[in-house]
Amino acid sequence: MFDLKPSRTMLALALIPGAAAALEPYQAPPMVITRATALERPAPASTRVIDRDEIERSAASSLIEVLNGKAGIQIRDTLGDGNHASISLRGFGDNAVNNVLVMVDGRRLNNPSLSGPDLNSVPLANIERIEILRGAGTVLYGDQAVGGVINIITRRPTGNEAYVETTQGSHDLEAYRGHVSQELGGGFSAFASGETRNADNYRDHNNASYRDVFGRLRYEHANGWLLYEYQNVDDELLYPRSLTIVQRRADRKASTSNEWNNSKTDVHRVAGEQAFGRHWTGNLDYTIRDSDGNGLISGSPFTEGTRVETISPRITANWDSAAGRSEWLLGFDHLRADYQAAYRLYPSLSSLAEQTQRDWYTQLSQPLTDRVTLSLGYRISEAVDQHNGRKRSDNEDSSSIALGWQVTEQTQVFVKREEVLRWANVNENALVEPGIEFLKPQTGESWEAGATWQDDIQLYQASLYRINLEDELLYAPYALGGWGANVNLDRTRREGLLLEAERELSDRLRVGGQYSFTDSELRAGANKGNEVPWVSRHSAALHLDYQIMTNLHGYVEAIYTGPRYLASDDGQVMPKEGGYTLFNAAVRYEYQGLNAKLRINNLTGKRYDSYATYSSWQAGNRALYPAPEEVVQLSVGYRF
């Protein structure tokens, strides 16, 4: 086993243009949309778009496999099922799940609670592209869009189609999925998909069973569209818990747990768009999501339920001037969340809470010249919290200003400032320190600047950022005498650098890479000057896609994660966890309607921990979650 550190040579190979000319043009990524409303001039930002072609080249079978190794992203998959993973952008550690907003076609997947979004609820075969907004997105996207936004855009087949696929793999993985689309005539179309997946996973007592059914009825006419969607998800998982160093040395797969969780979720969504003449467009999105679960944790049976209702109308306008097209967006977000939890052995942890958020937001994109565009945005947000008979109402506002400059046909630069906001969610306020009724909202200021250079065969991006936060929200296991509580931290700062590149070296060979530097720091309090735990200062990745022969493609990637302090070790009393490099490889074959892909993750069998936390109660003060070694997956699908 060996590690590959991000040396100067590796970075040079990833980021310096090669000399060979490509025979097939590089496909520039599609324009990032704003709140599911296509804009010709969205606010400039550091973005990354993963299109359908890139998803297929990776031979990935989950969203986490696609996102892993992308610039600025660090992933924590503690449970090993790929669904309950946490995505970090802009240097967030244990609280990353509530500081990165995940959306599907503009619909929020995040819960207003500590449970993260269901990352497997959209099968990869249904995804057209993935848009990654790195950095502040509070003004347009609202709560939780502090470190960034990941927006998944689903495919909309234009004809009749059916697809079936099966995946078999390590740890008794067995998955079946498929979809069908049908044009019904008169502007109506129907789409349905389903997936069932069962696996024992790497650890003992870590079995997972996942089922997902989705349906969409869509109506399109000359001036817009209307749709209704329904989704049902059944997610069952056994929790393996952490190991001590001694236990891990004896058996990495062992479990000392009898904990488990079963959840069921129903989602209803109505959405539409209507054009009012040439210059005005209206959009409406209404969603109800009901989740109910039960299980066993810390020796106590529990039940919980969450109901989230959102409505988001918005209107856009555009007009032309001598300098170009101006665009204006005005929207309203209403979110109501009801949460209840009951713990049989720990009644003090039981909770009955409500949260309502009402936000108005607007953005104006105004060309100053034919090459320079000014973007201005503003959001006013109100949150009303009720918890076990207590009530609190608060208001916060956020603004943004950005300037984009098309320097040449190939070169773009931008600079952006935005105020960020995150409200404490419904079950964060359920566990606080004595004397605190409600946690303060997390606020801050984000600055970033970047440059992009691209032509028909290559793309290069660089960006710098800084985020200063006040009252950052975090679960602190050292609070309440070691029992743990949710707290507001003192001042924190995150700043960093992103470099990334893509290039076609020939008509058969494509290479790319990225390097990310992240400096995250506690700027006040007892731990002033210390790094934010479980955030790597350095991360890097290289990938290569090669057409071996007609219809046969190979894909190789190396992903480096640098050393980092144990989660919860704010005082840095323990040494850092060592860095590591993972190698993944895949081959993909396509012939007419048939496709097959073989992917091996962690090709060299590297032994590392997917998560490690500091625990004063644990022997050795380390609670470890060993990650899988080699993982092999074979998928075969057919399109009718």
MIMIVEX-477730 format. One record per residue (C-alpha): residue in three letters; residue number from 1; x negated, y negated, z negated. Coordinates in pm, whole numbers, plus 32768, in hexadecimal, padded with zeros to 4 digits. Layout:
% residues N
 code pos    x    y    z
  ALA NUM    X    Y    Z
...
This chain:
% residues 640
 code pos    x    y    z
  MET   1 8000 8000 8000
  PHE   2 7F86 7EA1 8044
  ASP   3 7FF7 7D38 8044
  LEU   4 7FD8 7C38 8154
  LYS   5 7FA9 7AD6 80D0
  PRO   6 7FF6 79A4 81A5
  SER   7 7E96 7959 821F
  ARG   8 7E3D 7841 830F
  THR   9 7E15 793D 8424
  MET  10 7F73 79C6 83F3
  LEU  11 800C 786B 83EC
  ALA  12 7F51 7809 8525
  LEU  13 7FD6 7938 85DF
  ALA  14 8135 78E5 856E
  LEU  15 8137 7773 85B3
  ILE  16 804A 7726 86D5
  PRO  17 80D2 7744 8838
  GLY  18 8048 785E 890B
  ALA  19 7FC2 783A 8A69
  ALA  20 809B 792C 8B2C
  ALA  21 81C4 78B3 8BF4
  ALA  22 8317 795C 8BC9
  LEU  23 83E0 79E2 8CE9
  GLU  24 8528 79D7 8C2A
  PRO  25 8582 7882 8B96
  TYR  26 859B 7858 8A1F
  GLN  27 8707 7824 89BF
  ALA  28 8723 76F0 88E4
  PRO  29 8806 772B 87B6
  PRO  30 896A 76AA 87CB
  MET  31 89C5 7567 8720
  VAL  32 8A16 7589 85B0
  ILE  33 8B82 7535 8574
  THR  34 8C11 746B 8455
  ARG  35 8D28 74FD 837E
  ALA  36 8D9A 75DA 84A1
  THR  37 8DCE 74A1 8573
  ALA  38 8CE4 7488 869D
  LEU  39 8C2D 733C 86AA
  GLU  40 8B49 72C3 87BD
  ARG  41 8A73 7204 86BF
  PRO  42 8A74 72B4 856C
  ALA  43 89A8 7216 8458
  PRO  44 8838 726E 848D
  ALA  45 87A8 736A 839A
  SER  46 86BC 7490 837A
  THR  47 877D 75A9 8421
  ARG  48 8749 7709 84A0
  VAL  49 883D 77BE 8584
  ILE  50 8830 793A 85A5
  ASP  51 88EE 7993 86E0
  ARG  52 8988 7ADD 874B
  ASP  53 8859 7B41 8816
  GLU  54 876F 7B15 86EC
  ILE  55 8856 7BDF 860A
  GLU  56 8855 7CFF 8700
  ARG  57 86DB 7CF2 8736
  SER  58 869E 7D1C 85C1
  ALA  59 8769 7E63 85BD
  ALA  60 87E8 7DF5 8466
  SER  61 8917 7E96 83C7
  SER  62 8961 7D8B 82BE
  LEU  63 8962 7C12 829D
  ILE  64 884A 7C1F 819B
  GLU  65 8762 7CD2 8292
  VAL  66 87A1 7BBC 8390
  LEU  67 8761 7A9F 829B
  ASN  68 8635 7B35 81EA
  GLY  69 84F1 7A8E 8256
  LYS  70 8592 7958 82EA
  ALA  71 84E7 780F 8291
  GLY  72 8549 7787 813E
  ILE  73 8619 78B7 80D8
  GLN  74 85C9 7997 7FB1
  ILE  75 86AF 7ABE 7F68
  ARG  76 86F1 7B7E 7E27
  ASP  77 879F 7CCD 7E59
  THR  78 87A6 7D4C 7CF1
  LEU  79 88A7 7E5F 7D24
  GLY  80 881F 7ED6 7E71
  ASP  81 896A 7EE8 7F2C
  GLY  82 8932 7DB5 8007
  ASN  83 8A81 7D24 7FA1
  HIS  84 8A45 7C8C 7E4A
  ALA  85 88FC 7BEA 7EAE
  SER  86 88A7 7A82 7E5E
  ILE  87 8829 7993 7F6D
  SER  88 8744 7879 7F01
  LEU  89 86FB 773E 7FC8
  ARG  90 862A 7617 7F51
  GLY  91 858B 76CA 7E2A
  PHE  92 86AA 7735 7D49
  GLY  93 8675 7861 7C66
  ASP  94 877C 7911 7B92
  ASN  95 8880 7807 7BE6
  ALA  96 8852 7825 7D5F
  VAL  97 89A1 78D0 7D91
  ASN  98 8A5B 778F 7D32
  ASN  99 8971 76A2 7DED
  VAL 100 898B 7739 7F4A
  LEU 101 8ADE 7731 7FF5
  VAL 102 8B39 7855 80D9
  MET 103 8C56 7828 81D1
  VAL 104 8D04 78ED 82E4
  ASP 105 8D8B 7817 8401
  GLY 106 8D8D 76F4 830D
  ARG 107 8E44 77B9 81FB
  ARG 108 8D95 77CD 80A9
  LEU 109 8D20 7926 8039
  ASN 110 8C97 78A2 7EEF
  ASN 111 8D67 78CC 7DB9
  PRO 112 8D8A 77B2 7CBA
  SER 113 8CEE 78A5 7BC3
  LEU 114 8BA2 7951 7B7C
  SER 115 8BF1 7A6F 7C6A
  GLY 116 8B53 7A35 7DBE
  PRO 117 8BF0 7A49 7F18
  ASP 118 8C41 7B9A 7FB4
  LEU 119 8B28 7BA7 80B5
  ASN 120 8BA1 7CEA 8157
  SER 121 8D02 7C6C 819A
  VAL 122 8CA4 7C14 8302
  PRO 123 8C0F 7D3D 83C1
  LEU 124 8AE5 7CDE 849B
  ALA 125 8B98 7D5B 85D2
  ASN 126 8C9A 7C45 8599
  ILE 127 8B9D 7B28 857A
  GLU 128 8B54 7A40 869E
  ARG 129 8A4C 7971 85EE
  ILE 130 89D5 7903 8495
  GLU 131 8996 7792 8455
  ILE 132 88A9 773A 833B
  LEU 133 88AA 75D6 82B9
  ARG 134 8779 75B3 81D7
  GLY 135 87A3 74A1 80D8
  ALA 136 88B8 73C8 8050
  GLY 137 8A15 73EF 80E3
  THR 138 8AEB 735E 7FCF
  VAL 139 8B91 7248 8098
  LEU 140 8C20 732B 81A5
  TYR 141 8C3C 7478 80EE
  GLY 142 8C75 7416 7F84
  ASP 143 8C33 74DD 7E49
  GLN 144 8B0C 75D3 7E43
  ALA 145 8A6B 7553 7F86
  VAL 146 8934 74DA 7ECE
  GLY 147 881A 75B3 7F56
  GLY 148 88C1 75F7 80A3
  VAL 149 89E3 768C 8165
  ILE 150 89FB 77D3 8225
  ASN 151 8B1E 77D2 8319
  ILE 152 8B75 791B 83C5
  ILE 153 8C25 78EF 8513
  THR 154 8CEF 7A1E 857D
  ARG 155 8D19 7A9B 86E1
  ARG 156 8E52 7A55 87A8
  PRO 157 8E6B 7B5B 88BC
  THR 158 8F0B 7AD2 89F8
  GLY 159 8F89 7C20 8A7B
  ASN 160 8FF5 7D7A 8A12
  GLU 161 8EE4 7E36 8959
  ALA 162 8EAF 7F50 8862
  TYR 163 8D71 7FA7 87A5
  VAL 164 8D18 80C0 86B4
  GLU 165 8BD3 80F7 85F6
  THR 166 8B47 81DF 84F1
  THR 167 8A14 81B5 8415
  GLN 168 895E 82C7 8358
  GLY 169 8835 8282 827A
  SER 170 8764 82AD 8142
  HIS 171 8804 82E1 7FED
  ASP 172 8931 838F 8089
  LEU 173 89A1 8259 8144
  GLU 174 8ACD 82A2 8220
  ALA 175 8B88 818A 82CD
  TYR 176 8C94 8174 83D8
  ARG 177 8D0D 8033 8473
  GLY 178 8DC4 7FB8 85A6
  HIS 179 8E9C 7EAA 863A
  VAL 180 8F9A 7E7A 874D
  SER 181 9011 7D3F 8801
  GLN 182 913F 7D20 88E2
  GLU 183 91C7 7C07 89BB
  LEU 184 933F 7C03 8983
  GLY 185 939D 7B01 8A89
  GLY 186 9436 79AA 8A68
  GLY 187 92FF 7929 89B6
  PHE 188 9311 7A2E 88A1
  SER 189 91F7 7B1C 8847
  ALA 190 91BA 7C13 872E
  PHE 191 907D 7C8A 8686
  ALA 192 9051 7D96 857C
  SER 193 8F20 7E2D 84D9
  GLY 194 8ED3 7F22 83C6
  GLU 195 8DAA 7FAF 830D
  THR 196 8D6C 80B8 8208
  ARG 197 8C1A 80F0 816A
  ASN 198 8BA3 81D9 8059
  ALA 199 8A44 81FC 7FCA
  ASP 200 8997 827D 7E92
  ASN 201 8892 8166 7EB1
  TYR 202 872C 817E 7E35
  ARG 203 8768 8182 7CBC
  ASP 204 8823 8283 7BF0
  HIS 205 8981 8218 7B88
  ASN 206 898B 8121 7CAA
  ASN 207 8A90 81BC 7D8F
  ALA 208 8B4C 80C6 7E6B
  SER 209 8C90 80E7 7F2C
  TYR 210 8D07 7FCB 8009
  ARG 211 8E39 7FAB 80EA
  ASP 212 8EA0 7E80 81B9
  VAL 213 8FD1 7E4B 829B
  PHE 214 8FFE 7D0C 8363
  GLY 215 9104 7C92 845A
  ARG 216 9137 7B53 8523
  LEU 217 9255 7AD7 85FB
  ARG 218 91F6 79A8 86CE
  TYR 219 92BD 78C3 87B1
  GLU 220 920F 77D8 88A5
  HIS 221 92A6 76C7 897A
  ALA 222 9226 75AA 8A4C
  ASN 223 91F6 74BB 8928
  GLY 224 918E 759F 880B
  TRP 225 91B8 76E5 8752
  LEU 226 925B 7784 8622
  LEU 227 9200 78C4 8568
  TYR 228 925D 799F 8443
  GLU 229 9160 7A87 839D
  TYR 230 917F 7B93 8294
  GLN 231 9068 7C4F 81E6
  ASN 232 9065 7D5D 80DD
  VAL 233 8F23 7DC7 802D
  ASP 234 8EF0 7EE5 7F37
  ASP 235 8D99 7EDD 7E90
  GLU 236 8D27 7FE2 7D92
  LEU 237 8BCB 7FE4 7CFA
  LEU 238 8B0C 808A 7BDE
  TYR 239 8A0B 7FAF 7B2C
  PRO 240 88B4 804D 7AE6
  ARG 241 8837 7F39 79F8
  SER 242 86CB 7EDD 79C0
  LEU 243 859F 7FB0 795B
  THR 244 8477 7F6D 787B
  ILE 245 8316 7F8F 7904
  VAL 246 82F5 80E4 785D
  GLN 247 8440 815D 78EA
  ARG 248 83E8 80E3 7A46
  ARG 249 829A 8197 7A3F
  ALA 250 8348 82D9 79DB
  ASP 251 845D 82C4 7AE1
  ARG 252 84A5 8196 7BBD
  LYS 253 85FE 821B 7C14
  ALA 254 866E 825A 7AB0
  SER 255 879A 81AF 7A13
  THR 256 87FB 8180 78A8
  SER 257 8954 80FB 78FB
  ASN 258 8ABD 8169 7904
  GLU 259 8B37 8016 7984
  TRP 260 8C14 7FEB 7AB5
  ASN 261 8CFA 7EF9 7B67
  ASN 262 8E1B 7F26 7C5A
  SER 263 8EB8 7DFE 7D0E
  LYS 264 8FC6 7DC7 7E10
  THR 265 8FEF 7C89 7EDB
  ASP 266 9103 7C0D 7FC2
  VAL 267 90D1 7ADD 80A2
  HIS 268 91DC 7A27 816A
  ARG 269 9175 790C 8250
  VAL 270 922D 7823 833E
  ALA 271 9160 7734 8415
  GLY 272 9198 765F 8546
  GLU 273 911A 754A 8625
  GLN 274 91DD 744F 86F2
  ALA 275 915A 734A 87E4
  PHE 276 9217 7200 87EE
  GLY 277 91B0 7170 893B
  ARG 278 9045 7148 89A2
  HIS 279 8FBB 70AD 8866
  TRP 280 906A 7146 8736
  THR 281 9067 72A8 86AB
  GLY 282 9108 7336 8573
  ASN 283 90AB 7470 84B0
  LEU 284 914E 7528 8391
  ASP 285 90D1 764E 82C3
  TYR 286 919F 76F0 81AF
  THR 287 911D 7820 80EF
  ILE 288 918F 78EF 7FC5
  ARG 289 909D 79EC 7F30
  ASP 290 9104 7AD8 7E16
  SER 291 9000 7BB3 7D6A
  ASP 292 903F 7CA8 7C4F
  GLY 293 8F3C 7D82 7BA6
  ASN 294 8EFB 7E65 7A82
  GLY 295 8DCD 7F18 79FB
  LEU 296 8CDF 7F53 78DD
  ILE 297 8BC4 7E69 787A
  SER 298 8AF0 7E55 773D
  GLY 299 8BBE 7F71 76B1
  SER 300 8D08 7EB7 76D2
  PRO 301 8E22 7F00 77C7
  PHE 302 8E94 7DC4 7877
  THR 303 8F90 7D42 7972
  GLU 304 8F7C 7C03 7A3A
  GLY 305 903C 7B4E 7B47
  THR 306 8FF8 7A22 7C24
  ARG 307 90EA 796D 7D08
  VAL 308 9060 785C 7DEA
  GLU 309 913D 7782 7EC3
  THR 310 90A4 7685 7FB3
  ILE 311 9136 7596 80B1
  SER 312 9056 74C4 8193
  PRO 313 90F4 73DB 8295
  ARG 314 900C 72FC 8360
  ILE 315 9018 721A 848C
  THR 316 8F06 71B2 8581
  ALA 317 8EF3 7097 8679
  ASN 318 8DF9 703A 8786
  TRP 319 8DBF 6F11 8867
  ASP 320 8CB6 6EA9 8961
  SER 321 8BD8 6D79 8968
  ALA 322 8AAB 6D08 8A2E
  ALA 323 89C5 6DC3 893B
  GLY 324 8A89 6F0A 8946
  ARG 325 8BA3 6FBF 8895
  SER 326 8C0F 6F5F 8734
  GLU 327 8CBD 7060 8658
  TRP 328 8D81 703A 8515
  LEU 329 8DFA 714D 842C
  LEU 330 8EF1 7128 830B
  GLY 331 8F56 724F 8231
  PHE 332 8FF6 72BB 80ED
  ASP 333 8FA0 73F0 801E
  HIS 334 908A 7479 7F16
  LEU 335 9017 75A7 7E4E
  ARG 336 90CE 764A 7D2E
  ALA 337 9036 776F 7C72
  ASP 338 90D8 7841 7B60
  TYR 339 8FF5 792C 7AA0
  GLN 340 903A 7A1F 7988
  ALA 341 8F5C 7B1F 78E0
  ALA 342 8F93 7C06 77B8
  TYR 343 8E80 7CC8 7702
  ARG 344 8F0B 7DCE 7615
  LEU 345 8DDE 7DD6 7529
  TYR 346 8D7B 7C69 754E
  PRO 347 8EBC 7B9D 7539
  SER 348 8DF2 7A5C 750B
  LEU 349 8D7D 7A84 7674
  SER 350 8EE0 7AA1 76F6
  SER 351 8F46 7977 77C6
  LEU 352 9074 78D2 7860
  ALA 353 900B 77AE 793B
  GLU 354 9081 76D4 7A59
  GLN 355 8FC3 75E4 7B36
  THR 356 9047 74F4 7C3B
  GLN 357 8F6A 7430 7D2A
  ARG 358 8FEF 7319 7E08
  ASP 359 8EFB 7277 7EF9
  TRP 360 8F0C 7174 800F
  TYR 361 8DE5 7161 80FB
  THR 362 8D82 70AF 823A
  GLN 363 8C61 709C 832D
  LEU 364 8C0D 6FAB 8447
  SER 365 8B0B 6FF5 8555
  GLN 366 8AB6 6EB5 860D
  PRO 367 89B3 6E9F 8727
  LEU 368 88D9 6D6C 86FE
  THR 369 882C 6DA6 884C
  ASP 370 8838 6EBB 894D
  ARG 371 8733 6F75 887A
  VAL 372 8775 6F0B 8711
  THR 373 88A8 6F72 8645
  LEU 374 890E 6EFE 84EB
  SER 375 89E8 6FE2 8412
  LEU 376 8A9C 6F64 82DC
  GLY 377 8B6B 703A 81EE
  TYR 378 8C2A 701A 80A8
  ARG 379 8CED 7106 7FC2
  ILE 380 8DB8 70BE 7E8B
  SER 381 8DF3 71F4 7DB6
  GLU 382 8EDB 722F 7C8F
  ALA 383 8ED3 7367 7BB4
  VAL 384 8FD6 73C3 7AAE
  ASP 385 8F78 74E1 79C4
  GLN 386 904F 7599 78C9
  HIS 387 8FBF 76A8 77EC
  ASN 388 906B 7753 76C7
  GLY 389 9142 7620 7684
  ARG 390 9032 7518 76BE
  LYS 391 904A 7427 77E2
  ARG 392 8F52 733F 788F
  SER 393 8F64 7262 79C5
  ASP 394 8E37 71C6 7A6F
  ASN 395 8DDC 710D 7BB0
  GLU 396 8C99 70FE 7C76
  ASP 397 8C3F 706D 7DC8
  SER 398 8B2E 70C3 7EC2
  SER 399 8AA6 700D 7FF1
  SER 400 89C0 7064 810F
  ILE 401 88FB 6FA8 8215
  ALA 402 8832 7044 832F
  LEU 403 8778 6FC5 845E
  GLY 404 8730 70A2 858B
  TRP 405 8642 7044 86A6
  GLN 406 8622 70FA 87F1
  VAL 407 84B8 7095 882B
  THR 408 8490 7150 8973
  GLU 409 8558 7256 8A2C
  GLN 410 84AA 7362 895B
  THR 411 8473 72AD 880F
  GLN 412 8569 724C 86FE
  VAL 413 8524 71B8 85A6
  PHE 414 860B 7161 8485
  VAL 415 8610 70D6 8325
  LYS 416 872E 710A 8231
  ARG 417 8794 70A7 80D1
  GLU 418 88BF 7141 801F
  GLU 419 894D 7150 7EC0
  VAL 420 89A5 72AF 7E4B
  LEU 421 8AAB 7334 7D5B
  ARG 422 8B0D 747C 7CB9
  TRP 423 8C24 74A7 7BBD
  ALA 424 8C09 75A6 7AA6
  ASN 425 8CE7 76C7 7B10
  VAL 426 8E04 7768 7A51
  ASN 427 8D3D 7870 7995
  GLU 428 8C08 7799 795A
  ASN 429 8CDB 76C0 7874
  ALA 430 8D51 77FE 77C4
  LEU 431 8BFD 7838 7722
  VAL 432 8B56 76FD 76A0
  GLU 433 8A95 7697 756C
  PRO 434 8B4A 761E 7430
  GLY 435 8BC1 74B6 7442
  ILE 436 8BE2 74B7 75BF
  GLU 437 8D41 74CE 764D
  PHE 438 8CE8 74A6 77BC
  LEU 439 8B9E 74A1 7876
  LYS 440 8B37 7369 7932
  PRO 441 8B3E 7370 7AAF
  GLN 442 89EF 73AA 7B59
  THR 443 898B 7279 7C24
  GLY 444 8858 720D 7CE3
  GLU 445 87B5 7174 7E13
  SER 446 8723 7223 7F44
  TRP 447 8628 7197 803E
  GLU 448 85AF 724E 8172
  ALA 449 850A 720E 82BF
  GLY 450 84BB 72F1 83E1
  ALA 451 8452 7318 8549
  THR 452 84AF 7410 865C
  TRP 453 83FB 7452 87A3
  GLN 454 848D 7542 88A2
  ASP 455 8496 7591 8A11
  ASP 456 850C 76B9 8AE0
  ILE 457 841F 77B6 8A43
  GLN 458 83D1 7744 88E2
  LEU 459 8451 7697 87AB
  TYR 460 838A 75F9 868C
  GLN 461 8417 7558 8553
  ALA 462 8384 74B0 8420
  SER 463 8433 740D 82FA
  LEU 464 83E3 7373 81A7
  TYR 465 84D9 734B 8087
  ARG 466 8501 72DC 7F1F
  ILE 467 862E 7312 7E38
  ASN 468 8644 726C 7CE2
  LEU 469 8759 72F7 7C02
  GLU 470 87FA 7282 7ABF
  ASP 471 88B4 736E 79D5
  GLU 472 8869 74A3 7AA6
  LEU 473 8956 75C0 7A4A
  LEU 474 88B6 7708 79DF
  TYR 475 88F6 7839 7907
  ALA 476 87F0 7837 77F2
  PRO 477 87C3 798B 7748
  TYR 478 86F8 78E5 7632
  ALA 479 881E 7809 75C6
  LEU 480 88FF 785E 749D
  GLY 481 87E3 7907 73E7
  GLY 482 879C 79F4 7506
  TRP 483 8907 7A4C 7557
  GLY 484 8905 7966 7685
  ALA 485 89DC 7844 76FC
  ASN 486 8A10 7761 7827
  VAL 487 895A 7616 7800
  ASN 488 8903 74CF 78AB
  LEU 489 878C 74B9 78E2
  ASP 490 86C6 7379 78D2
  ARG 491 8637 72E5 7A11
  THR 492 85B7 73D5 7B1D
  ARG 493 850F 73A3 7C6D
  ARG 494 84DE 7474 7DA5
  GLU 495 8407 7413 7ECB
  GLY 496 8370 74D3 7FE8
  LEU 497 8309 750A 814F
  LEU 498 839A 75EC 825D
  LEU 499 82E9 764F 839F
  GLU 500 837C 773A 84A1
  ALA 501 834C 779B 860B
  GLU 502 83DE 7876 8720
  ARG 503 8338 78BA 8870
  GLU 504 835D 79A0 899B
  LEU 505 8203 7A11 89FF
  SER 506 8281 7AD3 8B2B
  ASP 507 83C2 7B5C 8BBA
  ARG 508 839D 7C86 8ACD
  LEU 509 82FE 7BF4 8994
  ARG 510 8389 7AF9 889A
  VAL 511 82DD 7A8F 8754
  GLY 512 8338 79AD 8634
  GLY 513 82DC 7954 84D3
  GLN 514 8311 786D 83AD
  TYR 515 8264 77E9 8278
  SER 516 8311 774E 814B
  PHE 517 8274 7691 802B
  THR 518 8357 7651 7EFF
  ASP 519 82F4 758A 7DCB
  SER 520 840A 75A0 7CC8
  GLU 521 83CF 74F8 7B78
  LEU 522 8478 74B5 7A2A
  ARG 523 843C 733F 79F7
  ALA 524 84B3 7309 7892
  GLY 525 84F2 73BE 774C
  ALA 526 8424 74BF 7691
  ASN 527 83B0 7567 77D2
  LYS 528 8359 742A 7892
  GLY 529 8263 746E 79AD
  ASN 530 82B1 75E2 79C9
  GLU 531 8321 7686 7B0A
  VAL 532 848A 76F5 7B38
  PRO 533 8486 786E 7AF6
  TRP 534 84B7 7970 7C0A
  VAL 535 845F 7882 7D24
  SER 536 8330 78CC 7DFE
  ARG 537 8257 77A4 7E5C
  HIS 538 81E9 7850 7F9E
  SER 539 82AA 792C 808E
  ALA 540 826E 7983 81F8
  ALA 541 82E2 7A6C 830B
  LEU 542 827E 7AE2 8466
  HIS 543 8353 7BA0 8560
  LEU 544 831E 7C33 86B8
  ASP 545 841E 7CAC 87B4
  TYR 546 83A5 7D7D 88D9
  GLN 547 845C 7E19 89FD
  ILE 548 83BA 7F6F 8A0C
  MET 549 8473 7FD7 8B48
  THR 550 85C1 7F9A 8BEC
  ASN 551 86D3 7F9D 8AE2
  LEU 552 85D8 7FEF 89CB
  HIS 553 8560 7EE0 88DA
  GLY 554 8477 7EE7 87AE
  TYR 555 8478 7DF8 8687
  VAL 556 8375 7DCD 8571
  GLU 557 836F 7CD2 8455
  ALA 558 8295 7C87 8326
  ILE 559 8327 7BC1 8202
  TYR 560 8248 7B36 80F0
  THR 561 82CF 7AC6 7F9C
  GLY 562 81D6 7A1B 7EB8
  PRO 563 81A6 7A40 7D3E
  ARG 564 82AD 79AB 7C57
  TYR 565 82FC 7991 7AE8
  LEU 566 83F7 7A80 7A4E
  ALA 567 855F 7A0A 7A56
  SER 568 85C2 795B 7911
  ASP 569 8452 7924 78B5
  ASP 570 8472 77A9 78A8
  GLY 571 8358 779A 77A9
  GLN 572 8277 786B 788B
  VAL 573 8203 794C 7771
  MET 574 81D8 7A72 7861
  PRO 575 80F3 7A8A 7991
  LYS 576 8187 7A6E 7AEE
  GLU 577 820F 7B97 7BAB
  GLY 578 8121 7BE3 7CC9
  GLY 579 816E 7B91 7E32
  TYR 580 81B0 7C9B 7F38
  THR 581 81DF 7CD1 80AD
  LEU 582 82ED 7DA8 814A
  PHE 583 82D7 7E36 82A9
  ASN 584 8416 7E8C 8365
  ALA 585 842E 7F2F 84BC
  ALA 586 8548 7F88 85A8
  VAL 587 8592 800A 8704
  ARG 588 86D2 7FC7 87C4
  TYR 589 875A 8076 88F9
  GLU 590 8879 8003 89D4
  TYR 591 8916 80AA 8B01
  GLN 592 8A61 802F 8B8B
  GLY 593 8B52 8045 8A62
  LEU 594 8A6B 8113 8987
  ASN 595 897A 807F 888B
  ALA 596 889B 8123 8788
  LYS 597 87AF 8088 868C
  LEU 598 86B8 8116 8594
  ARG 599 8634 8030 8484
  ILE 600 8538 8079 836F
  ASN 601 8521 7F7B 8255
  ASN 602 83EB 7F73 8178
  LEU 603 832F 8043 8275
  THR 604 81FB 8073 8198
  GLY 605 82C2 80D7 8063
  LYS 606 8252 7FA9 7F99
  ARG 607 82B3 7FC5 7E29
  TYR 608 8330 7E7A 7D9F
  ASP 609 8449 7DEE 7CC9
  SER 610 8572 7D48 7D6F
  TYR 611 85AC 7C8B 7C29
  ALA 612 84F3 7C63 7AE0
  THR 613 855D 7B96 79B5
  TYR 614 84C2 7B32 786A
  SER 615 856E 7BCF 773E
  SER 616 8502 7B9A 75D6
  TRP 617 85D4 7CCB 7579
  GLN 618 8540 7DB6 767E
  ALA 619 840B 7E89 763D
  GLY 620 82EB 7DE0 76F2
  ASN 621 83C7 7CA7 771C
  ARG 622 8414 7D0A 7882
  ALA 623 8561 7D82 790B
  LEU 624 851A 7E18 7A62
  TYR 625 85F1 7E7A 7B8B
  PRO 626 851E 7F57 7C73
  ALA 627 855E 7F29 7DE7
  PRO 628 8583 8046 7EE2
  GLU 629 8456 80D4 7F95
  GLU 630 8481 8140 8101
  VAL 631 85E8 811C 8179
  VAL 632 864C 81B7 82C7
  GLN 633 8790 8168 837D
  LEU 634 880D 81F3 84C9
  SER 635 893C 8154 8571
  VAL 636 89F0 81C3 86AB
  GLY 637 8B09 80FC 8747
  TYR 638 8BDD 80FA 8882
  ARG 639 8C99 7FDB 8923
  PHE 640 8DCE 8034 89F1
